[in-house]
């Protein structure tokens, strides 16, 4: 099993929307991938509630059968569209992929 975790820090405003609006849109877009990309075994998205100086704004925790499934997910056109939006609204990202 391969776990894929991504954490983003969002801009205060982007694409004509506030950070809060973009967080809600990003969460909905990522969650919409569930069931549309067959390689996804598990997917959970959360918006930070603590809003401390150390915290980031959005987290994705997902699972794939192996690295090939993760790579197929990353190339999927629906995923690419979500990444394009995220690229416009975030200003920091951390990624961790590990085998469990």
Residue, then its C-alpha position, 0 to 999 in steps of 0.5 A: x500500500x502506498x500512502x500519498x499525503x499533500x499539504x498546502x498553504x494557500x494565498x490570502x486571495x487568488x483567482x478573484x476569491x478569498x483564501x476561505x473560498x478557494x479552500x472550499x473549492x479545492x476540497x470539493x474538487x479533490x473530493x470529486x476525484x473519488x470514484x472517477x479515478x479508479x486507482x484511488x483506494x482511499x481519499x480524505x481532504x481536510x481544512x485546517x481549523x487551528x489556523x496557527x502560524x505553523x499550520x498549513x491550510x489543506x491536507x490530502x491523505x490518499x492511498x494507492x496500491x503501488x507507485x504505478x497506481x499513484x503515477x496513473x492518478x497523477x496523469x489522469x486528466x481530471x487530476x491534472x485539472x485540479x492541479x492546475x487550479x491548485x497551482x494558482x491558489x497556493x504558495x506552499x506545498x509539502x508532499x510525502x509518499x510512503x509504503x505502509 
